[in-house]
Amino acid sequence: MKTNSLTITYLSKVSFSSLNGSDKEVDNINPIKKVTLSNGEELPYVSSQAIRRALRDKIEELGNTLSPVDASSTEKGAPKTALDPIKYIDDDLFGFMDAQSGSGNTKTRTSPIRVESLLALATYKGDLDYATNFMGKKIGLDANIFETEIHSGVYRGTILIELDRVGKKTKIKNEETRELETIDLVDDEEKANRVIAFLNALQTLWSQGRQTRFLADISPKFIAAALMKSKNPIFLEAVDLTESGNINIEKLNTVVSDYEKFIESHVFAAQEAVFPKQENVESIKEGFDQLEKWVKNYYGV
């Protein structure tokens, strides 16, 4: 088995937030997205689409040129990018799809970056922020009273990077046998640079949604990461907290043991300002430095 992927499950801590808006059920209440458990309790979450958008925006903020957006090739289709994974990092990492009107062809690239929603570990308790918009009073209107659902707690997310697909494309080599051929779009140094740019974006992740009144930091404060020989987000359901609020490292160690033959290397890292230091847990800086070393070694740069 050859190394082919990198999986990262992370925890973010928010003390006061309204991270991702949902459909309104009542006109004067701004809800947050939630998933309902079997017992009826609700867990707030940030959708994977919102996380991907935040990562893309952060990659641009950190100095990378993104693919320009243009109108769809079809009348009612979604806007498209330049569809150029050679030139643009986001077309490579996040993929694309564009239907060609009248041709029956669709240009697609499946994203080598797989993203799970950022799901709260603590249930929603019905908290609301009460607010009033007084702007209308300047023109003789009544003040607009509204409420926004808010939440406090630790959120868990997961990323899986298909290292063997970054900067590459696969096409059919032989129509009869359906044999596939993999082609390099960029050199190994550029592949490494793109994955490292993504990791930098993840380390400083910030969502623009509802940040004007509810400034929140959703960057990782703990990561459980593994360099894998088989594509699987092994820590996705395993990163959890103890009753005292510490990272449950014992549970994570059992995951490493269970998947030992598929793991090339692994690292646990935490920001001590948020989670107490534990044995065999690095700092967040050391953890992301280790991820960068894995990427450089994988691509041989």
C-alpha positions as CSV (number, residue, x, y, z in Angstrom):
1,M,0.0,0.0,0.0
2,K,1.3,3.4,-0.9
3,T,0.6,6.7,0.9
4,N,-2.2,8.5,-0.9
5,S,-4.0,10.9,1.5
6,L,-4.0,13.1,4.5
7,T,-6.9,13.3,6.9
8,I,-7.5,15.9,9.6
9,T,-10.2,16.1,12.2
10,Y,-10.2,19.3,14.2
11,L,-12.0,21.1,17.0
12,S,-12.9,24.8,17.0
13,K,-14.2,26.6,20.1
14,V,-16.7,29.4,19.9
15,S,-18.0,31.2,23.0
16,F,-20.7,33.3,21.5
17,S,-21.8,32.8,17.9
18,S,-24.4,32.5,15.2
19,L,-22.2,30.8,12.6
20,N,-24.4,29.7,9.7
21,G,-27.9,31.0,8.9
22,S,-30.8,28.8,8.1
23,D,-34.3,29.3,6.6
24,K,-36.6,31.5,8.5
25,E,-39.6,30.0,10.2
26,V,-40.6,33.3,11.9
27,D,-40.0,36.7,10.3
28,N,-38.3,38.3,13.3
29,I,-36.0,35.3,14.2
30,N,-32.8,34.6,12.4
31,P,-32.1,30.8,12.9
32,I,-28.9,28.9,12.7
33,K,-28.5,25.6,10.9
34,K,-29.1,22.5,13.1
35,V,-29.4,18.8,12.8
36,T,-31.9,16.9,15.0
37,L,-30.8,13.8,16.9
38,S,-32.9,10.7,17.6
39,N,-33.8,12.0,21.1
40,G,-35.1,15.3,19.6
41,E,-32.1,17.5,20.7
42,E,-30.5,19.7,18.1
43,L,-26.8,20.2,17.2
44,P,-25.8,23.5,15.4
45,Y,-23.6,23.1,12.4
46,V,-21.8,25.0,9.7
47,S,-22.4,23.4,6.3
48,S,-19.6,21.9,4.3
49,Q,-20.4,24.3,1.5
50,A,-19.9,27.3,3.9
51,I,-16.6,25.7,5.1
52,R,-15.4,25.2,1.5
53,R,-16.3,28.8,0.7
54,A,-14.4,30.0,3.8
55,L,-11.3,28.0,2.9
56,R,-11.4,29.3,-0.7
57,D,-11.7,32.9,0.5
58,K,-8.8,32.4,3.0
59,I,-6.6,30.9,0.3
60,E,-7.1,34.1,-1.7
61,E,-6.5,36.3,1.4
62,L,-3.2,34.6,1.9
63,G,-2.0,35.7,-1.5
64,N,-3.2,33.1,-4.0
65,T,-5.0,34.1,-7.3
66,L,-8.3,32.4,-7.6
67,S,-10.1,31.4,-10.8
68,P,-12.3,34.2,-12.2
69,V,-16.0,33.6,-12.1
70,D,-18.1,33.9,-15.3
71,A,-21.7,33.2,-16.3
72,S,-22.8,29.6,-16.9
73,S,-22.6,28.0,-20.3
74,T,-26.3,27.3,-20.0
75,E,-29.1,29.8,-19.6
76,K,-30.2,28.7,-16.1
77,G,-27.0,27.1,-14.9
78,A,-24.8,28.1,-12.0
79,P,-21.9,30.6,-12.5
80,K,-18.6,28.9,-13.5
81,T,-14.9,29.5,-13.0
82,A,-12.3,29.4,-15.7
83,L,-12.2,25.6,-15.3
84,D,-8.4,25.7,-15.4
85,P,-6.8,23.5,-12.8
86,I,-3.4,24.1,-14.3
87,K,-3.4,27.8,-13.7
88,Y,-5.7,28.2,-10.7
89,I,-5.3,26.6,-7.3
90,D,-9.0,26.6,-6.5
91,D,-10.0,24.9,-9.8
92,D,-7.5,22.2,-8.9
93,L,-8.3,21.7,-5.2
94,F,-12.1,22.4,-5.1
95,G,-13.1,21.1,-8.5
96,F,-15.8,22.3,-10.9
97,M,-18.7,21.3,-13.1
98,D,-20.1,23.1,-16.2
99,A,-22.7,21.8,-18.6
100,Q,-22.0,22.7,-22.2
101,S,-25.3,23.8,-23.8
102,G,-26.4,21.7,-26.8
103,S,-23.2,19.6,-26.8
104,G,-24.3,16.9,-24.3
105,N,-20.9,17.3,-22.7
106,T,-20.2,18.4,-19.1
107,K,-16.8,19.6,-17.9
108,T,-16.2,18.2,-14.4
109,R,-13.4,17.9,-11.9
110,T,-14.1,16.1,-8.6
111,S,-12.5,17.9,-5.8
112,P,-9.5,16.2,-4.2
113,I,-10.4,18.1,-1.0
114,R,-13.2,16.4,0.9
115,V,-14.9,18.5,3.6
116,E,-17.3,17.5,6.4
117,S,-19.6,20.1,8.1
118,L,-18.4,21.7,11.3
119,L,-20.8,20.1,13.8
120,A,-21.2,21.2,17.4
121,L,-20.6,18.7,20.2
122,A,-23.0,20.6,22.5
123,T,-26.8,20.8,21.9
124,Y,-28.7,24.0,21.1
125,K,-30.4,25.3,24.3
126,G,-32.7,27.8,22.7
127,D,-30.6,30.9,23.4
128,L,-31.5,34.1,21.5
129,D,-29.8,37.5,21.0
130,Y,-32.4,40.3,21.2
131,A,-31.7,43.3,19.0
132,T,-33.4,46.4,17.6
133,N,-32.7,48.2,14.4
134,F,-33.3,51.9,15.0
135,M,-32.4,53.1,11.5
136,G,-36.0,53.4,10.4
137,K,-36.8,56.0,13.1
138,K,-34.8,58.5,11.1
139,I,-37.5,58.4,8.5
140,G,-40.5,58.0,10.8
141,L,-40.7,54.2,10.9
142,D,-41.0,52.1,14.0
143,A,-37.9,50.4,15.4
144,N,-37.4,46.9,13.9
145,I,-37.1,44.3,16.7
146,F,-35.6,41.0,15.9
147,E,-33.9,38.0,17.5
148,T,-31.0,35.8,16.4
149,E,-30.3,32.2,17.6
150,I,-26.9,32.0,19.3
151,H,-24.8,29.1,20.5
152,S,-21.7,28.4,22.6
153,G,-19.5,25.3,22.4
154,V,-16.9,23.2,20.7
155,Y,-17.4,22.2,17.0
156,R,-15.8,19.3,15.2
157,G,-14.9,19.2,11.5
158,T,-13.0,16.9,9.2
159,I,-10.9,17.3,6.0
160,L,-9.5,14.6,3.8
161,I,-7.0,15.5,1.1
162,E,-6.4,13.1,-1.8
163,L,-2.7,13.8,-2.2
164,D,-2.5,11.5,-5.2
165,R,-5.1,13.5,-7.1
166,V,-3.8,17.1,-6.5
167,G,-2.4,18.6,-9.7
168,K,-3.5,15.6,-11.7
169,K,-6.3,14.5,-14.0
170,T,-7.5,11.1,-15.1
171,K,-8.8,10.3,-18.5
172,I,-9.8,7.2,-20.5
173,K,-6.8,5.8,-22.3
174,N,-8.7,3.0,-24.1
175,E,-12.4,3.3,-24.9
176,E,-12.8,-0.4,-25.4
177,T,-11.1,-1.6,-22.2
178,R,-12.0,1.6,-20.3
179,E,-8.4,1.7,-19.2
180,L,-7.6,4.9,-17.3
181,E,-4.5,7.2,-17.6
182,T,-3.3,9.7,-15.0
183,I,-1.7,12.9,-16.3
184,D,0.2,15.5,-14.3
185,L,-1.1,19.0,-14.7
186,V,1.6,20.7,-12.6
187,D,5.0,19.7,-11.3
188,D,5.5,18.2,-7.8
189,E,6.7,21.4,-6.3
190,E,3.5,23.2,-7.3
191,K,1.4,20.3,-6.0
192,A,3.1,20.7,-2.6
193,N,2.7,24.5,-2.6
194,R,-1.0,24.1,-3.3
195,V,-1.6,21.7,-0.4
196,I,0.5,23.8,1.9
197,A,-1.5,26.8,0.9
198,F,-4.6,24.9,1.8
199,L,-3.2,23.9,5.2
200,N,-2.3,27.5,5.9
201,A,-5.9,28.5,5.1
202,L,-7.2,25.8,7.5
203,Q,-4.9,26.8,10.3
204,T,-6.3,30.4,10.1
205,L,-9.8,29.5,9.1
206,W,-12.4,32.3,9.4
207,S,-15.9,32.5,8.1
208,Q,-17.3,35.8,7.0
209,G,-20.9,34.8,7.7
210,R,-22.6,36.9,10.5
211,Q,-19.2,38.1,11.7
212,T,-20.3,41.8,11.9
213,R,-22.2,41.2,15.2
214,F,-21.0,37.7,16.1
215,L,-17.2,37.7,15.6
216,A,-16.1,34.1,16.0
217,D,-12.9,32.1,15.4
218,I,-13.4,28.7,13.8
219,S,-9.8,27.9,13.2
220,P,-8.6,24.6,14.7
221,K,-7.7,24.6,18.3
222,F,-7.0,20.8,18.3
223,I,-6.2,18.5,15.4
224,A,-5.9,14.7,15.0
225,A,-4.2,14.1,11.7
226,A,-2.9,11.0,9.9
227,L,-0.9,10.4,6.7
228,M,-2.8,7.5,5.2
229,K,-2.2,4.6,2.9
230,S,-5.9,4.2,2.4
231,K,-8.4,7.1,1.9
232,N,-10.5,7.1,5.1
233,P,-11.3,9.9,7.6
234,I,-10.4,7.7,10.6
235,F,-10.8,10.4,13.3
236,L,-14.1,11.8,12.0
237,E,-16.3,10.3,14.8
238,A,-13.6,9.8,17.3
239,V,-12.4,13.2,18.4
240,D,-14.4,14.0,21.5
241,L,-14.2,15.6,24.9
242,T,-14.1,14.1,28.4
243,E,-16.6,15.2,31.0
244,S,-14.0,17.6,32.3
245,G,-13.7,19.2,28.8
246,N,-10.3,17.8,27.9
247,I,-9.5,16.0,24.7
248,N,-10.2,12.3,25.0
249,I,-6.7,11.1,23.9
250,E,-7.3,7.5,25.0
251,K,-10.1,7.2,22.5
252,L,-7.9,8.5,19.7
253,N,-5.1,6.1,20.6
254,T,-7.5,3.2,20.1
255,V,-8.2,4.6,16.5
256,V,-4.5,4.7,15.8
257,S,-4.2,1.1,17.0
258,D,-7.2,-0.1,15.0
259,Y,-5.9,1.4,11.7
260,E,-2.2,0.9,12.3
261,K,-1.5,-0.9,9.1
262,F,-3.1,1.9,7.1
263,I,-1.3,4.8,8.8
264,E,2.0,6.1,7.7
265,S,2.3,8.6,10.5
266,H,0.0,10.6,12.8
267,V,0.0,13.6,15.1
268,F,-2.2,15.2,17.8
269,A,-1.8,18.9,18.4
270,A,-3.6,21.4,20.6
271,Q,-3.6,25.1,21.4
272,E,-2.8,25.2,25.1
273,A,-4.8,28.4,25.6
274,V,-7.9,26.4,24.8
275,F,-7.2,22.8,25.7
276,P,-4.8,21.7,28.5
277,K,-1.5,20.2,27.5
278,Q,-1.5,16.3,27.5
279,E,1.1,13.7,26.9
280,N,2.1,13.1,23.2
281,V,0.1,16.2,22.1
282,E,2.1,18.8,20.2
283,S,1.3,22.5,19.9
284,I,-0.8,23.7,17.0
285,K,2.3,25.2,15.4
286,E,4.2,22.0,15.7
287,G,1.2,20.0,14.5
288,F,0.8,22.0,11.3
289,D,4.6,22.1,10.8
290,Q,4.4,18.3,10.8
291,L,1.7,18.3,8.2
292,E,3.7,20.5,6.0
293,K,6.7,18.1,6.3
294,W,4.5,15.2,5.3
295,V,3.3,17.0,2.2
296,K,6.8,18.0,1.2
297,N,8.1,14.5,1.7
298,Y,5.2,13.0,-0.2
299,Y,5.9,15.2,-3.3
300,G,9.7,14.9,-2.9
301,V,10.4,18.6,-2.5
